Every structure is written in C-alpha cells, then in structure tokens.
Amino acid sequence: MSTTVEKTFVATVQIEGSFIFVALPFSPRQIWGARPRYRVAGTINGIPVSGTLGALQQDYFLRLSKAWLRDSGIEPGTHVTVQLTVISSDT
C-alpha cells in the first residue's frame, strides 16, 4: 500500500447538527495501510481541502468546517467529487 495513492470518489456533503462532513466509501486502511490517523489533503469539486479523517466504528469521514463550506459555496446535500491523498507520515 502506498501513501502516495490518490483516491477519487463521489460523495454527498452531509450535515448533522453542526457536524458537516463527507463520508468515505472505502476503508483508508485498504488504500493507505494501517496507521493511527490519516491526515489527508486534496480537493472537493476542485476546491482545496485538508484535515484528519474521523472514524465511527468501521466508517470514515472528512469533517468540513462551516467556514470552508461558506467559502466554497457548496451546500449540504450537494453531490461532489472528492480527491484525497495521505499527507502525514504517521505510522
């Protein structure tokens, strides 16, 4: 598994209360190998984004800030194209 692999997928920007995120339709462990955390960078609809993936049981997500959402012009419920790669050397 390579940390340089870029993963592209389509997701929906979701909001639950004040929690804004895109769910990953794959396991980062299978793409980038096992690690304690996954710091990622990439784009959502061509707009730069970075952060640390969150996990809920076996599901992973990328949390988005209210400021990022406002500045991007993307609304919750929008289908977006996400491109991510691991940027951290955490092992």
PDB file of N, CA, C and O in Angstrom:
ATOM      1  N   MET A   1       0.834  -1.173   0.000  1.00  0.00           N
ATOM      2  CA  MET A   1       0.000   0.000   0.000  1.00  0.00           C
ATOM      3  C   MET A   1       0.879   1.237   0.000  1.00  0.00           C
ATOM      4  O   MET A   1       1.890   1.297   0.700  1.00  0.00           O
ATOM      5  N   SER A   2       0.494   2.193  -0.770  1.00  0.00           N
ATOM      6  CA  SER A   2       1.302   3.394  -0.914  1.00  0.00           C
ATOM      7  C   SER A   2       0.593   4.601  -0.338  1.00  0.00           C
ATOM      8  O   SER A   2      -0.609   4.779  -0.537  1.00  0.00           O
ATOM      9  N   THR A   3       1.341   5.432   0.380  1.00  0.00           N
ATOM     10  CA  THR A   3       0.752   6.655   0.918  1.00  0.00           C
ATOM     11  C   THR A   3       0.600   7.714  -0.163  1.00  0.00           C
ATOM     12  O   THR A   3      -0.013   8.753   0.080  1.00  0.00           O
ATOM     13  N   THR A   4       1.146   7.474  -1.354  1.00  0.00           N
ATOM     14  CA  THR A   4       1.035   8.464  -2.423  1.00  0.00           C
ATOM     15  C   THR A   4      -0.178   8.217  -3.315  1.00  0.00           C
ATOM     16  O   THR A   4      -0.415   8.973  -4.258  1.00  0.00           O
ATOM     17  N   VAL A   5      -0.937   7.183  -3.033  1.00  0.00           N
ATOM     18  CA  VAL A   5      -2.110   6.873  -3.843  1.00  0.00           C
ATOM     19  C   VAL A   5      -3.172   7.946  -3.636  1.00  0.00           C
ATOM     20  O   VAL A   5      -3.562   8.245  -2.508  1.00  0.00           O
ATOM     21  N   GLU A   6      -3.632   8.519  -4.744  1.00  0.00           N
ATOM     22  CA  GLU A   6      -4.736   9.471  -4.678  1.00  0.00           C
ATOM     23  C   GLU A   6      -6.028   8.711  -4.911  1.00  0.00           C
ATOM     24  O   GLU A   6      -6.128   7.907  -5.838  1.00  0.00           O
ATOM     25  N   LYS A   7      -7.001   8.964  -4.078  1.00  0.00           N
ATOM     26  CA  LYS A   7      -8.300   8.294  -4.188  1.00  0.00           C
ATOM     27  C   LYS A   7      -9.341   9.333  -4.599  1.00  0.00           C
ATOM     28  O   LYS A   7      -9.476  10.375  -3.957  1.00  0.00           O
ATOM     29  N   THR A   8     -10.075   9.041  -5.674  1.00  0.00           N
ATOM     30  CA  THR A   8     -11.132   9.925  -6.165  1.00  0.00           C
ATOM     31  C   THR A   8     -12.466   9.207  -6.034  1.00  0.00           C
ATOM     32  O   THR A   8     -12.590   8.031  -6.376  1.00  0.00           O
ATOM     33  N   PHE A   9     -13.466   9.933  -5.532  1.00  0.00           N
ATOM     34  CA  PHE A   9     -14.790   9.346  -5.352  1.00  0.00           C
ATOM     35  C   PHE A   9     -15.850  10.440  -5.339  1.00  0.00           C
ATOM     36  O   PHE A   9     -15.544  11.621  -5.175  1.00  0.00           O
ATOM     37  N   VAL A  10     -17.089  10.030  -5.512  1.00  0.00           N
ATOM     38  CA  VAL A  10     -18.223  10.949  -5.440  1.00  0.00           C
ATOM     39  C   VAL A  10     -18.906  10.733  -4.099  1.00  0.00           C
ATOM     40  O   VAL A  10     -19.118   9.596  -3.677  1.00  0.00           O
ATOM     41  N   ALA A  11     -19.249  11.833  -3.431  1.00  0.00           N
ATOM     42  CA  ALA A  11     -19.907  11.760  -2.124  1.00  0.00           C
ATOM     43  C   ALA A  11     -20.925  12.887  -2.026  1.00  0.00           C
ATOM     44  O   ALA A  11     -20.988  13.766  -2.886  1.00  0.00           O
ATOM     45  N   THR A  12     -21.706  12.845  -0.977  1.00  0.00           N
ATOM     46  CA  THR A  12     -22.673  13.894  -0.694  1.00  0.00           C
ATOM     47  C   THR A  12     -22.211  14.653   0.537  1.00  0.00           C
ATOM     48  O   THR A  12     -21.856  14.041   1.544  1.00  0.00           O
ATOM     49  N   VAL A  13     -22.212  15.979   0.471  1.00  0.00           N
ATOM     50  CA  VAL A  13     -21.897  16.783   1.648  1.00  0.00           C
ATOM     51  C   VAL A  13     -23.075  16.633   2.610  1.00  0.00           C
ATOM     52  O   VAL A  13     -24.214  16.961   2.279  1.00  0.00           O
ATOM     53  N   GLN A  14     -22.775  16.135   3.798  1.00  0.00           N
ATOM     54  CA  GLN A  14     -23.825  15.858   4.780  1.00  0.00           C
ATOM     55  C   GLN A  14     -23.692  16.779   5.980  1.00  0.00           C
ATOM     56  O   GLN A  14     -22.601  17.248   6.303  1.00  0.00           O
ATOM     57  N   ILE A  15     -24.815  17.030   6.631  1.00  0.00           N
ATOM     58  CA  ILE A  15     -24.818  17.843   7.841  1.00  0.00           C
ATOM     59  C   ILE A  15     -25.725  17.179   8.868  1.00  0.00           C
ATOM     60  O   ILE A  15     -26.863  16.811   8.577  1.00  0.00           O
ATOM     61  N   GLU A  16     -25.194  17.037  10.066  1.00  0.00           N
ATOM     62  CA  GLU A  16     -25.966  16.516  11.194  1.00  0.00           C
ATOM     63  C   GLU A  16     -25.706  17.453  12.360  1.00  0.00           C
ATOM     64  O   GLU A  16     -24.635  17.417  12.966  1.00  0.00           O
ATOM     65  N   GLY A  17     -26.688  18.294  12.675  1.00  0.00           N
ATOM     66  CA  GLY A  17     -26.481  19.331  13.681  1.00  0.00           C
ATOM     67  C   GLY A  17     -25.456  20.317  13.159  1.00  0.00           C
ATOM     68  O   GLY A  17     -25.635  20.884  12.081  1.00  0.00           O
ATOM     69  N   SER A  18     -24.387  20.528  13.904  1.00  0.00           N
ATOM     70  CA  SER A  18     -23.319  21.427  13.448  1.00  0.00           C
ATOM     71  C   SER A  18     -22.166  20.651  12.810  1.00  0.00           C
ATOM     72  O   SER A  18     -21.129  21.236  12.496  1.00  0.00           O
ATOM     73  N   PHE A  19     -22.334  19.358  12.618  1.00  0.00           N
ATOM     74  CA  PHE A  19     -21.300  18.473  12.092  1.00  0.00           C
ATOM     75  C   PHE A  19     -21.470  18.354  10.580  1.00  0.00           C
ATOM     76  O   PHE A  19     -22.468  17.807  10.110  1.00  0.00           O
ATOM     77  N   ILE A  20     -20.499  18.864   9.813  1.00  0.00           N
ATOM     78  CA  ILE A  20     -20.535  18.857   8.347  1.00  0.00           C
ATOM     79  C   ILE A  20     -19.427  17.923   7.867  1.00  0.00           C
ATOM     80  O   ILE A  20     -18.297  18.003   8.348  1.00  0.00           O
ATOM     81  N   PHE A  21     -19.746  17.035   6.920  1.00  0.00           N
ATOM     82  CA  PHE A  21     -18.746  16.043   6.525  1.00  0.00           C
ATOM     83  C   PHE A  21     -19.081  15.400   5.189  1.00  0.00           C
ATOM     84  O   PHE A  21     -20.194  15.524   4.678  1.00  0.00           O
ATOM     85  N   VAL A  22     -18.083  14.706   4.633  1.00  0.00           N
ATOM     86  CA  VAL A  22     -18.294  13.779   3.523  1.00  0.00           C
ATOM     87  C   VAL A  22     -17.840  12.406   4.017  1.00  0.00           C
ATOM     88  O   VAL A  22     -16.771  12.264   4.610  1.00  0.00           O
ATOM     89  N   ALA A  23     -18.671  11.407   3.762  1.00  0.00           N
ATOM     90  CA  ALA A  23     -18.342  10.033   4.146  1.00  0.00           C
ATOM     91  C   ALA A  23     -17.486   9.396   3.060  1.00  0.00           C
ATOM     92  O   ALA A  23     -17.725   9.599   1.869  1.00  0.00           O
ATOM     93  N   LEU A  24     -16.496   8.631   3.476  1.00  0.00           N
ATOM     94  CA  LEU A  24     -15.649   7.917   2.523  1.00  0.00           C
ATOM     95  C   LEU A  24     -16.282   6.571   2.191  1.00  0.00           C
ATOM     96  O   LEU A  24     -16.672   5.834   3.097  1.00  0.00           O
ATOM     97  N   PRO A  25     -16.389   6.239   0.906  1.00  0.00           N
ATOM     98  CA  PRO A  25     -16.989   4.963   0.515  1.00  0.00           C
ATOM     99  C   PRO A  25     -15.963   3.827   0.465  1.00  0.00           C
ATOM    100  O   PRO A  25     -16.165   2.836  -0.237  1.00  0.00           O
ATOM    101  N   PHE A  26     -14.877   3.971   1.203  1.00  0.00           N
ATOM    102  CA  PHE A  26     -13.812   2.968   1.209  1.00  0.00           C
ATOM    103  C   PHE A  26     -13.111   3.006   2.557  1.00  0.00           C
ATOM    104  O   PHE A  26     -13.291   3.940   3.338  1.00  0.00           O
ATOM    105  N   SER A  27     -12.317   1.988   2.818  1.00  0.00           N
ATOM    106  CA  SER A  27     -11.511   1.929   4.030  1.00  0.00           C
ATOM    107  C   SER A  27     -10.129   2.510   3.740  1.00  0.00           C
ATOM    108  O   SER A  27      -9.418   1.984   2.883  1.00  0.00           O
ATOM    109  N   PRO A  28      -9.729   3.579   4.428  1.00  0.00           N
ATOM    110  CA  PRO A  28      -8.386   4.125   4.221  1.00  0.00           C
ATOM    111  C   PRO A  28      -7.298   3.092   4.497  1.00  0.00           C
ATOM    112  O   PRO A  28      -6.225   3.134   3.896  1.00  0.00           O
ATOM    113  N   ARG A  29      -7.577   2.182   5.394  1.00  0.00           N
ATOM    114  CA  ARG A  29      -6.603   1.132   5.722  1.00  0.00           C
ATOM    115  C   ARG A  29      -6.272   0.299   4.490  1.00  0.00           C
ATOM    116  O   ARG A  29      -5.117  -0.077   4.289  1.00  0.00           O
ATOM    117  N   GLN A  30      -7.277   0.008   3.662  1.00  0.00           N
ATOM    118  CA  GLN A  30      -7.051  -0.797   2.460  1.00  0.00           C
ATOM    119  C   GLN A  30      -6.302  -0.016   1.383  1.00  0.00           C
ATOM    120  O   GLN A  30      -5.595  -0.611   0.569  1.00  0.00           O
ATOM    121  N   ILE A  31      -6.447   1.296   1.367  1.00  0.00           N
ATOM    122  CA  ILE A  31      -5.794   2.127   0.349  1.00  0.00           C
ATOM    123  C   ILE A  31      -4.410   2.581   0.799  1.00  0.00           C
ATOM    124  O   ILE A  31      -3.449   2.493   0.033  1.00  0.00           O
ATOM    125  N   TRP A  32      -4.299   3.070   2.047  1.00  0.00           N
ATOM    126  CA  TRP A  32      -3.067   3.695   2.520  1.00  0.00           C
ATOM    127  C   TRP A  32      -2.357   2.914   3.622  1.00  0.00           C
ATOM    128  O   TRP A  32      -1.341   3.371   4.146  1.00  0.00           O
ATOM    129  N   GLY A  33      -2.876   1.751   3.977  1.00  0.00           N
ATOM    130  CA  GLY A  33      -2.252   0.956   5.024  1.00  0.00           C
ATOM    131  C   GLY A  33      -2.720   1.386   6.414  1.00  0.00           C
ATOM    132  O   GLY A  33      -3.302   2.458   6.581  1.00  0.00           O
ATOM    133  N   ALA A  34      -2.459   0.539   7.400  1.00  0.00           N
ATOM    134  CA  ALA A  34      -2.881   0.807   8.774  1.00  0.00           C
ATOM    135  C   ALA A  34      -2.029   1.910   9.386  1.00  0.00           C
ATOM    136  O   ALA A  34      -0.811   1.935   9.212  1.00  0.00           O
ATOM    137  N   ARG A  35      -2.672   2.810  10.094  1.00  0.00           N
ATOM    138  CA  ARG A  35      -1.988   3.881  10.818  1.00  0.00           C
ATOM    139  C   ARG A  35      -2.934   4.425  11.880  1.00  0.00           C
ATOM    140  O   ARG A  35      -4.144   4.224  11.776  1.00  0.00           O
ATOM    141  N   PRO A  36      -2.420   5.104  12.893  1.00  0.00           N
ATOM    142  CA  PRO A  36      -3.292   5.605  13.954  1.00  0.00           C
ATOM    143  C   PRO A  36      -4.222   6.729  13.496  1.00  0.00           C
ATOM    144  O   PRO A  36      -5.318   6.878  14.036  1.00  0.00           O
ATOM    145  N   ARG A  37      -3.808   7.503  12.530  1.00  0.00           N
ATOM    146  CA  ARG A  37      -4.656   8.579  11.982  1.00  0.00           C
ATOM    147  C   ARG A  37      -4.248   8.836  10.539  1.00  0.00           C
ATOM    148  O   ARG A  37      -3.134   8.530  10.113  1.00  0.00           O
ATOM    149  N   TYR A  38      -5.187   9.405   9.811  1.00  0.00           N
ATOM    150  CA  TYR A  38      -4.967   9.693   8.390  1.00  0.00           C
ATOM    151  C   TYR A  38      -5.128  11.187   8.162  1.00  0.00           C
ATOM    152  O   TYR A  38      -6.247  11.698   8.124  1.00  0.00           O
ATOM    153  N   ARG A  39      -3.997  11.892   8.009  1.00  0.00           N
ATOM    154  CA  ARG A  39      -4.053  13.306   7.607  1.00  0.00           C
ATOM    155  C   ARG A  39      -4.081  13.311   6.096  1.00  0.00           C
ATOM    156  O   ARG A  39      -3.242  12.692   5.442  1.00  0.00           O
ATOM    157  N   VAL A  40      -5.056  14.015   5.549  1.00  0.00           N
ATOM    158  CA  VAL A  40      -5.251  13.999   4.104  1.00  0.00           C
ATOM    159  C   VAL A  40      -5.310  15.416   3.551  1.00  0.00           C
ATOM    160  O   VAL A  40      -5.595  16.375   4.269  1.00  0.00           O
ATOM    161  N   ALA A  41      -5.034  15.519   2.263  1.00  0.00           N
ATOM    162  CA  ALA A  41      -5.189  16.771   1.523  1.00  0.00           C
ATOM    163  C   ALA A  41      -5.721  16.411   0.153  1.00  0.00           C
ATOM    164  O   ALA A  41      -5.534  15.296  -0.335  1.00  0.00           O
ATOM    165  N   GLY A  42      -6.385  17.371  -0.457  1.00  0.00           N
ATOM    166  CA  GLY A  42      -6.923  17.137  -1.786  1.00  0.00           C
ATOM    167  C   GLY A  42      -7.882  18.232  -2.173  1.00  0.00           C
ATOM    168  O   GLY A  42      -7.691  19.397  -1.825  1.00  0.00           O
ATOM    169  N   THR A  43      -8.923  17.848  -2.901  1.00  0.00           N
ATOM    170  CA  THR A  43      -9.913  18.823  -3.347  1.00  0.00           C
ATOM    171  C   THR A  43     -11.315  18.232  -3.244  1.00  0.00           C
ATOM    172  O   THR A  43     -11.513  17.018  -3.282  1.00  0.00           O
ATOM    173  N   ILE A  44     -12.264  19.131  -3.113  1.00  0.00           N
ATOM    174  CA  ILE A  44     -13.678  18.797  -3.238  1.00  0.00           C
ATOM    175  C   ILE A  44     -14.219  19.729  -4.310  1.00  0.00           C
ATOM    176  O   ILE A  44     -14.239  20.947  -4.129  1.00  0.00           O
ATOM    177  N   ASN A  45     -14.655  19.158  -5.422  1.00  0.00           N
ATOM    178  CA  ASN A  45     -15.076  19.950  -6.593  1.00  0.00           C
ATOM    179  C   ASN A  45     -14.013  20.979  -6.980  1.00  0.00           C
ATOM    180  O   ASN A  45     -14.332  22.104  -7.363  1.00  0.00           O
ATOM    181  N   GLY A  46     -12.742  20.572  -6.874  1.00  0.00           N
ATOM    182  CA  GLY A  46     -11.636  21.432  -7.272  1.00  0.00           C
ATOM    183  C   GLY A  46     -11.205  22.441  -6.228  1.00  0.00           C
ATOM    184  O   GLY A  46     -10.262  23.196  -6.466  1.00  0.00           O
ATOM    185  N   ILE A  47     -11.861  22.481  -5.078  1.00  0.00           N
ATOM    186  CA  ILE A  47     -11.541  23.435  -4.012  1.00  0.00           C
ATOM    187  C   ILE A  47     -10.644  22.734  -2.991  1.00  0.00           C
ATOM    188  O   ILE A  47     -11.006  21.670  -2.488  1.00  0.00           O
ATOM    189  N   PRO A  48      -9.475  23.313  -2.674  1.00  0.00           N
ATOM    190  CA  PRO A  48      -8.549  22.662  -1.743  1.00  0.00           C
ATOM    191  C   PRO A  48      -9.191  22.370  -0.385  1.00  0.00           C
ATOM    192  O   PRO A  48      -9.983  23.155   0.136  1.00  0.00           O
ATOM    193  N   VAL A  49      -8.823  21.224   0.161  1.00  0.00           N
ATOM    194  CA  VAL A  49      -9.307  20.810   1.477  1.00  0.00           C
ATOM    195  C   VAL A  49      -8.228  19.955   2.130  1.00  0.00           C
ATOM    196  O   VAL A  49      -7.476  19.262   1.445  1.00  0.00           O
ATOM    197  N   SER A  50      -8.156  20.007   3.446  1.00  0.00           N
ATOM    198  CA  SER A  50      -7.242  19.128   4.179  1.00  0.00           C
ATOM    199  C   SER A  50      -7.814  18.899   5.572  1.00  0.00           C
ATOM    200  O   SER A  50      -8.647  19.668   6.054  1.00  0.00           O
ATOM    201  N   GLY A  51      -7.359  17.846   6.197  1.00  0.00           N
ATOM    202  CA  GLY A  51      -7.827  17.538   7.543  1.00  0.00           C
ATOM    203  C   GLY A  51      -7.430  16.136   7.937  1.00  0.00           C
ATOM    204  O   GLY A  51      -6.697  15.450   7.224  1.00  0.00           O
ATOM    205  N   THR A  52      -7.924  15.725   9.081  1.00  0.00           N
ATOM    206  CA  THR A  52      -7.692  14.380   9.587  1.00  0.00           C
ATOM    207  C   THR A  52      -8.999  13.613   9.497  1.00  0.00           C
ATOM    208  O   THR A  52     -10.042  14.098   9.934  1.00  0.00           O
ATOM    209  N   LEU A  53      -8.942  12.420   8.932  1.00  0.00           N
ATOM    210  CA  LEU A  53     -10.156  11.619   8.819  1.00  0.00           C
ATOM    211  C   LEU A  53     -10.647  11.212  10.201  1.00  0.00           C
ATOM    212  O   LEU A  53      -9.859  10.872  11.083  1.00  0.00           O
ATOM    213  N   GLY A  54     -11.949  11.253  10.368  1.00  0.00           N
ATOM    214  CA  GLY A  54     -12.574  10.753  11.579  1.00  0.00           C
ATOM    215  C   GLY A  54     -13.103   9.360  11.318  1.00  0.00           C
ATOM    216  O   GLY A  54     -13.275   8.950  10.170  1.00  0.00           O
ATOM    217  N   ALA A  55     -13.358   8.638  12.393  1.00  0.00           N
ATOM    218  CA  ALA A  55     -13.885   7.278  12.252  1.00  0.00           C
ATOM    219  C   ALA A  55     -15.017   7.065  13.240  1.00  0.00           C
ATOM    220  O   ALA A  55     -14.977   7.536  14.377  1.00  0.00           O
ATOM    221  N   LEU A  56     -16.017   6.352  12.782  1.00  0.00           N
ATOM    222  CA  LEU A  56     -17.117   5.919  13.631  1.00  0.00           C
ATOM    223  C   LEU A  56     -17.293   4.436  13.350  1.00  0.00           C
ATOM    224  O   LEU A  56     -17.848   4.048  12.322  1.00  0.00           O
ATOM    225  N   GLN A  57     -16.819   3.618  14.265  1.00  0.00           N
ATOM    226  CA  GLN A  57     -16.733   2.175  14.079  1.00  0.00           C
ATOM    227  C   GLN A  57     -15.882   1.902  12.833  1.00  0.00           C
ATOM    228  O   GLN A  57     -14.695   2.229  12.831  1.00  0.00           O
ATOM    229  N   GLN A  58     -16.447   1.316  11.784  1.00  0.00           N
ATOM    230  CA  GLN A  58     -15.669   1.000  10.582  1.00  0.00           C
ATOM    231  C   GLN A  58     -15.821   2.053   9.485  1.00  0.00           C
ATOM    232  O   GLN A  58     -15.230   1.911   8.415  1.00  0.00           O
ATOM    233  N   ASP A  59     -16.593   3.095   9.728  1.00  0.00           N
ATOM    234  CA  ASP A  59     -16.840   4.127   8.715  1.00  0.00           C
ATOM    235  C   ASP A  59     -15.935   5.332   8.939  1.00  0.00           C
ATOM    236  O   ASP A  59     -15.721   5.760  10.073  1.00  0.00           O
ATOM    237  N   TYR A  60     -15.409   5.871   7.845  1.00  0.00           N
ATOM    238  CA  TYR A  60     -14.537   7.039   7.912  1.00  0.00           C
ATOM    239  C   TYR A  60     -15.189   8.223   7.222  1.00  0.00           C
ATOM    240  O   TYR A  60     -16.010   8.059   6.320  1.00  0.00           O
ATOM    241  N   PHE A  61     -14.807   9.434   7.666  1.00  0.00           N
ATOM    242  CA  PHE A  61     -15.364  10.657   7.104  1.00  0.00           C
ATOM    243  C   PHE A  61     -14.335  11.774   7.199  1.00  0.00           C
ATOM    244  O   PHE A  61     -13.393  11.706   7.989  1.00  0.00           O
ATOM    245  N   LEU A  62     -14.530  12.806   6.378  1.00  0.00           N
ATOM    246  CA  LEU A  62     -13.722  14.017   6.442  1.00  0.00           C
ATOM    247  C   LEU A  62     -14.640  15.135   6.893  1.00  0.00           C
ATOM    248  O   LEU A  62     -15.597  15.484   6.203  1.00  0.00           O
ATOM    249  N   ARG A  63     -14.346  15.688   8.046  1.00  0.00           N
ATOM    250  CA  ARG A  63     -15.152  16.783   8.581  1.00  0.00           C
ATOM    251  C   ARG A  63     -14.775  18.075   7.866  1.00  0.00           C
ATOM    252  O   ARG A  63     -13.604  18.324   7.579  1.00  0.00           O
ATOM    253  N   LEU A  64     -15.785  18.891   7.583  1.00  0.00           N
ATOM    254  CA  LEU A  64     -15.593  20.177   6.921  1.00  0.00           C
ATOM    255  C   LEU A  64     -16.015  21.289   7.870  1.00  0.00           C
ATOM    256  O   LEU A  64     -16.997  21.147   8.598  1.00  0.00           O
ATOM    257  N   SER A  65     -15.284  22.384   7.867  1.00  0.00           N
ATOM    258  CA  SER A  65     -15.641  23.497   8.743  1.00  0.00           C
ATOM    259  C   SER A  65     -16.761  24.331   8.124  1.00  0.00           C
ATOM    260  O   SER A  65     -16.974  24.311   6.912  1.00  0.00           O
ATOM    261  N   LYS A  66     -17.468  25.060   8.978  1.00  0.00           N
ATOM    262  CA  LYS A  66     -18.507  25.972   8.485  1.00  0.00           C
ATOM    263  C   LYS A  66     -17.892  27.017   7.566  1.00  0.00           C
ATOM    264  O   LYS A  66     -18.493  27.395   6.561  1.00  0.00           O
ATOM    265  N   ALA A  67     -16.691  27.486   7.908  1.00  0.00           N
ATOM    266  CA  ALA A  67     -16.012  28.490   7.079  1.00  0.00           C
ATOM    267  C   ALA A  67     -15.678  27.912   5.705  1.00  0.00           C
ATOM    268  O   ALA A  67     -15.863  28.586   4.692  1.00  0.00           O
ATOM    269  N   TRP A  68     -15.185  26.665   5.658  1.00  0.00           N
ATOM    270  CA  TRP A  68     -14.869  26.045   4.366  1.00  0.00           C
ATOM    271  C   TRP A  68     -16.132  25.924   3.528  1.00  0.00           C
ATOM    272  O   TRP A  68     -16.127  26.232   2.336  1.00  0.00           O
ATOM    273  N   LEU A  69     -17.213  25.476   4.156  1.00  0.00           N
ATOM    274  CA  LEU A  69     -18.471  25.306   3.432  1.00  0.00           C
ATOM    275  C   LEU A  69     -18.965  26.650   2.893  1.00  0.00           C
ATOM    276  O   LEU A  69     -19.365  26.746   1.733  1.00  0.00           O
ATOM    277  N   ARG A  70     -18.937  27.677   3.728  1.00  0.00           N
ATOM    278  CA  ARG A  70     -19.366  29.017   3.313  1.00  0.00           C
ATOM    279  C   ARG A  70     -18.507  29.528   2.156  1.00  0.00           C
ATOM    280  O   ARG A  70     -19.035  29.997   1.147  1.00  0.00           O
ATOM    281  N   ASP A  71     -17.202  29.438   2.301  1.00  0.00           N
ATOM    282  CA  ASP A  71     -16.292  29.965   1.281  1.00  0.00           C
ATOM    283  C   ASP A  71     -16.355  29.175  -0.025  1.00  0.00           C
ATOM    284  O   ASP A  71     -16.114  29.730  -1.097  1.00  0.00           O
ATOM    285  N   SER A  72     -16.676  27.889   0.060  1.00  0.00           N
ATOM    286  CA  SER A  72     -16.723  27.049  -1.142  1.00  0.00           C
ATOM    287  C   SER A  72     -17.987  27.282  -1.960  1.00  0.00           C
ATOM    288  O   SER A  72     -18.004  27.046  -3.168  1.00  0.00           O
ATOM    289  N   GLY A  73     -19.043  27.745  -1.301  1.00  0.00           N
ATOM    290  CA  GLY A  73     -20.322  27.911  -1.984  1.00  0.00           C
ATOM    291  C   GLY A  73     -21.074  26.602  -2.167  1.00  0.00           C
ATOM    292  O   GLY A  73     -22.124  26.574  -2.809  1.00  0.00           O
ATOM    293  N   ILE A  74     -20.548  25.525  -1.611  1.00  0.00           N
ATOM    294  CA  ILE A  74     -21.191  24.211  -1.706  1.00  0.00           C
ATOM    295  C   ILE A  74     -22.224  24.089  -0.590  1.00  0.00           C
ATOM    296  O   ILE A  74     -21.959  24.455   0.555  1.00  0.00           O
ATOM    297  N   GLU A  75     -23.379  23.582  -0.927  1.00  0.00           N
ATOM    298  CA  GLU A  75     -24.469  23.422   0.039  1.00  0.00           C
ATOM    299  C   GLU A  75     -24.540  21.976   0.536  1.00  0.00           C
ATOM    300  O   GLU A  75     -24.206  21.053  -0.206  1.00  0.00           O
ATOM    301  N   PRO A  76     -24.972  21.770   1.785  1.00  0.00           N
ATOM    302  CA  PRO A  76     -25.237  20.406   2.243  1.00  0.00           C
ATOM    303  C   PRO A  76     -26.231  19.731   1.306  1.00  0.00           C
ATOM    304  O   PRO A  76     -27.178  20.361   0.836  1.00  0.00           O
ATOM    305  N   GLY A  77     -26.011  18.458   1.042  1.00  0.00           N
ATOM    306  CA  GLY A  77     -26.860  17.710   0.120  1.00  0.00           C
ATOM    307  C   GLY A  77     -26.317  17.668  -1.297  1.00  0.00           C
ATOM    308  O   GLY A  77     -26.825  16.926  -2.138  1.00  0.00           O
ATOM    309  N   THR A  78     -25.281  18.465  -1.569  1.00  0.00           N
ATOM    310  CA  THR A  78     -24.676  18.506  -2.896  1.00  0.00           C
ATOM    311  C   THR A  78     -23.800  17.275  -3.120  1.00  0.00           C
ATOM    312  O   THR A  78     -23.032  16.883  -2.241  1.00  0.00           O
ATOM    313  N   HIS A  79     -23.920  16.673  -4.294  1.00  0.00           N
ATOM    314  CA  HIS A  79     -23.019  15.584  -4.687  1.00  0.00           C
ATOM    315  C   HIS A  79     -21.732  16.232  -5.191  1.00  0.00           C
ATOM    316  O   HIS A  79     -21.777  17.125  -6.037  1.00  0.00           O
ATOM    317  N   VAL A  80     -20.596  15.790  -4.680  1.00  0.00           N
ATOM    318  CA  VAL A  80     -19.309  16.391  -5.010  1.00  0.00           C
ATOM    319  C   VAL A  80     -18.304  15.321  -5.413  1.00  0.00           C
ATOM    320  O   VAL A  80     -18.447  14.150  -5.062  1.00  0.00           O
ATOM    321  N   THR A  81     -17.284  15.744  -6.157  1.00  0.00           N
ATOM    322  CA  THR A  81     -16.165  14.870  -6.493  1.00  0.00           C
ATOM    323  C   THR A  81     -15.032  15.188  -5.534  1.00  0.00           C
ATOM    324  O   THR A  81     -14.589  16.333  -5.436  1.00  0.00           O
ATOM    325  N   VAL A  82     -14.568  14.171  -4.830  1.00  0.00           N
ATOM    326  CA  VAL A  82     -13.541  14.325  -3.804  1.00  0.00           C
ATOM    327  C   VAL A  82     -12.278  13.611  -4.262  1.00  0.00           C
ATOM    328  O   VAL A  82     -12.333  12.469  -4.718  1.00  0.00           O
ATOM    329  N   GLN A  83     -11.141  14.285  -4.140  1.00  0.00           N
ATOM    330  CA  GLN A  83      -9.832  13.679  -4.414  1.00  0.00           C
ATOM    331  C   GLN A  83      -9.000  13.841  -3.152  1.00  0.00           C
ATOM    332  O   GLN A  83      -8.814  14.960  -2.674  1.00  0.00           O
ATOM    333  N   LEU A  84      -8.497  12.739  -2.605  1.00  0.00           N
ATOM    334  CA  LEU A  84      -7.720  12.781  -1.370  1.00  0.00           C
ATOM    335  C   LEU A  84      -6.465  11.934  -1.487  1.00  0.00           C
ATOM    336  O   LEU A  84      -6.435  10.924  -2.190  1.00  0.00           O
ATOM    337  N   THR A  85      -5.435  12.369  -0.784  1.00  0.00           N
ATOM    338  CA  THR A  85      -4.234  11.569  -0.600  1.00  0.00           C
ATOM    339  C   THR A  85      -3.722  11.810   0.815  1.00  0.00           C
ATOM    340  O   THR A  85      -3.963  12.875   1.385  1.00  0.00           O
ATOM    341  N   VAL A  86      -3.026  10.845   1.383  1.00  0.00           N
ATOM    342  CA  VAL A  86      -2.452  10.989   2.720  1.00  0.00           C
ATOM    343  C   VAL A  86      -1.262  11.932   2.648  1.00  0.00           C
ATOM    344  O   VAL A  86      -0.431  11.818   1.747  1.00  0.00           O
ATOM    345  N   ILE A  87      -1.173  12.871   3.602  1.00  0.00           N
ATOM    346  CA  ILE A  87      -0.043  13.803   3.623  1.00  0.00           C
ATOM    347  C   ILE A  87       0.840  13.605   4.843  1.00  0.00           C
ATOM    348  O   ILE A  87       1.919  14.193   4.923  1.00  0.00           O
ATOM    349  N   SER A  88       0.406  12.794   5.790  1.00  0.00           N
ATOM    350  CA  SER A  88       1.140  12.613   7.030  1.00  0.00           C
ATOM    351  C   SER A  88       2.016  11.377   6.967  1.00  0.00           C
ATOM    352  O   SER A  88       1.711  10.418   6.257  1.00  0.00           O
ATOM    353  N   SER A  89       3.092  11.410   7.707  1.00  0.00           N
ATOM    354  CA  SER A  89       3.941  10.225   7.793  1.00  0.00           C
ATOM    355  C   SER A  89       3.659   9.444   9.067  1.00  0.00           C
ATOM    356  O   SER A  89       4.467   8.607   9.469  1.00  0.00           O
ATOM    357  N   ASP A  90       2.505   9.709   9.718  1.00  0.00           N
ATOM    358  CA  ASP A  90       2.141   8.953  10.923  1.00  0.00           C
ATOM    359  C   ASP A  90       2.126   7.466  10.611  1.00  0.00           C
ATOM    360  O   ASP A  90       1.580   7.046   9.591  1.00  0.00           O
ATOM    361  N   THR A  91       2.704   6.696  11.460  1.00  0.00           N
ATOM    362  CA  THR A  91       2.678   5.241  11.285  1.00  0.00           C
ATOM    363  C   THR A  91       2.184   4.572  12.535  1.00  0.00           C
ATOM    364  O   THR A  91       2.091   3.346  12.584  1.00  0.00           O
TER     365      THR A  91
END
